[in-house]
Amino acid sequence: MITVVSTMQLESNSEHEWDRLIRERFKSAHNKEGWIHGQLLTPSDAPGTRVIIGTWRSQADWEAWHADPAFLASRTRLDELQHADHGTALYDVIEDAQGTN
């Protein structure tokens, strides 16, 4: 299992549209092979920053999703709404502890 963490800075006043597009992207991932879960985060002190955390069964599943037409359809607009210098890191999951509440 892997977790992918992507961090980006949004252009001014683009937060609402960018968040909507990412929510749609999450919905498109729900039925994809290997999808486990995802989160969209913003730091409390940096409202123009977004962090996406996605967990997949494998890196190959995550990469296959990036070739999906639903993923690619929103890519151009998302790129317009964010700064080009964003970072993505992949992590192997050692333990995934979740609560029951």
Secondary structure, DSSP 8 states (H G I E B T S, - for coil): -EEEEEEEEB-TT-HHHHHHHHHHHHHHHTTSTTEEEEEEE--TT-TTEEEEEEEES-HHHHHHHTTSHHHHHHHHHHHHHB-S--EEEEEE-S-------
